Amino acid sequence: MMTDHEGGQGPYRPCPEDTGSVAVPEELALLTEKLARNTHEVWALGRFRQGWTYGPVRDDGRLQTPCMVPYEDLPEEEKEYDRRTALETIRLILKLGYKILPPDEN
């Protein structure tokens, strides 16, 4: 049985915060890449725990995906997906009024 939100057919309409006007300082670019890498690692660990392994093409039945590789070995479009997720996270944090400060370099 399909519920209202499954398959994109129900009343659910995504409505993320509008972060388009949030400027991200250049010094946060390195943080964005670190967050993107960690986003992939968290995703891969979750898949690994579900029994997924590497496969040359995605095969849901065999639990295989070509994305079960280190971040640096991902195709650029997959890295960009993780970067967008990271960047939107940073933008929302800044929009909500939080400050992101680099660690002390002492």
C-alpha positions as CSV (number, residue, x, y, z in Angstrom):
1,M,0.0,0.0,0.0
2,M,1.4,3.4,-0.9
3,T,1.1,6.2,1.6
4,D,0.6,9.9,0.7
5,H,4.3,10.6,0.7
6,E,5.6,7.6,-1.2
7,G,6.5,7.9,-4.9
8,G,6.1,11.7,-5.0
9,Q,2.4,11.4,-5.6
10,G,1.1,12.7,-2.3
11,P,0.8,16.1,-0.7
12,Y,4.4,16.3,0.5
13,R,6.2,19.2,-1.1
14,P,9.8,19.8,-0.2
15,C,10.4,23.3,1.2
16,P,14.0,23.8,2.3
17,E,15.1,27.0,3.8
18,D,16.0,29.6,1.2
19,T,19.8,30.0,1.6
20,G,20.4,31.5,-1.8
21,S,21.3,34.9,-0.5
22,V,23.8,33.5,2.2
23,A,27.4,34.4,1.3
24,V,29.8,31.7,2.3
25,P,33.2,33.1,3.1
26,E,36.1,31.8,1.0
27,E,37.8,30.4,4.1
28,L,35.0,27.9,4.5
29,A,35.7,26.3,1.1
30,L,38.1,23.8,2.7
31,L,35.4,23.0,5.4
32,T,32.9,22.4,2.6
33,E,35.2,19.7,1.0
34,K,35.8,18.1,4.4
35,L,32.1,17.9,5.1
36,A,31.4,16.5,1.6
37,R,34.0,13.8,2.1
38,N,32.5,12.9,5.5
39,T,29.0,12.9,4.0
40,H,30.2,10.2,1.6
41,E,31.9,8.3,4.4
42,V,28.7,8.3,6.5
43,W,26.6,7.2,3.5
44,A,29.1,4.4,2.6
45,L,29.3,3.1,6.1
46,G,25.5,3.0,6.3
47,R,25.3,1.1,3.0
48,F,28.2,-1.2,4.1
49,R,26.2,-2.1,7.3
50,Q,23.2,-2.9,5.1
51,G,25.2,-5.4,3.2
52,W,26.1,-3.2,0.1
53,T,29.3,-3.8,-1.7
54,Y,31.1,-2.4,-4.8
55,G,29.8,-3.3,-8.2
56,P,30.5,-1.7,-11.6
57,V,26.8,-0.7,-12.0
58,R,24.1,-0.1,-9.4
59,D,22.1,-3.3,-8.7
60,D,19.6,-2.9,-5.9
61,G,18.8,-6.6,-5.9
62,R,22.5,-7.6,-5.4
63,L,23.1,-4.6,-3.1
64,Q,25.9,-3.3,-5.3
65,T,26.9,0.2,-6.3
66,P,29.9,1.8,-8.0
67,C,29.9,4.5,-5.3
68,M,31.3,2.1,-2.7
69,V,34.8,3.6,-3.2
70,P,36.8,6.3,-1.4
71,Y,35.6,9.8,-1.9
72,E,38.6,10.7,-4.1
73,D,37.7,7.9,-6.5
74,L,34.1,9.0,-6.9
75,P,33.0,10.4,-10.3
76,E,32.9,14.2,-10.2
77,E,29.1,14.3,-10.3
78,E,28.9,12.2,-7.1
79,K,31.4,14.5,-5.4
80,E,29.3,17.5,-6.5
81,Y,26.2,16.0,-4.9
82,D,28.0,15.7,-1.6
83,R,29.5,19.2,-2.0
84,R,26.1,20.7,-2.5
85,T,24.8,18.9,0.6
86,A,27.7,20.3,2.6
87,L,27.4,23.8,1.2
88,E,23.7,23.9,1.9
89,T,24.4,22.8,5.5
90,I,27.0,25.6,6.0
91,R,24.6,28.1,4.4
92,L,21.8,27.1,6.7
93,I,24.0,27.3,9.8
94,L,25.1,30.8,8.8
95,K,21.5,31.9,8.0
96,L,20.4,30.7,11.4
97,G,22.9,33.1,13.0
98,Y,25.6,30.7,14.0
99,K,29.2,31.5,13.4
100,I,31.7,29.0,12.1
101,L,35.2,29.7,13.3
102,P,38.4,28.0,12.3
103,P,40.3,26.1,15.1
104,D,43.1,28.0,16.8
105,E,46.3,27.6,14.9
106,N,48.5,27.5,18.0
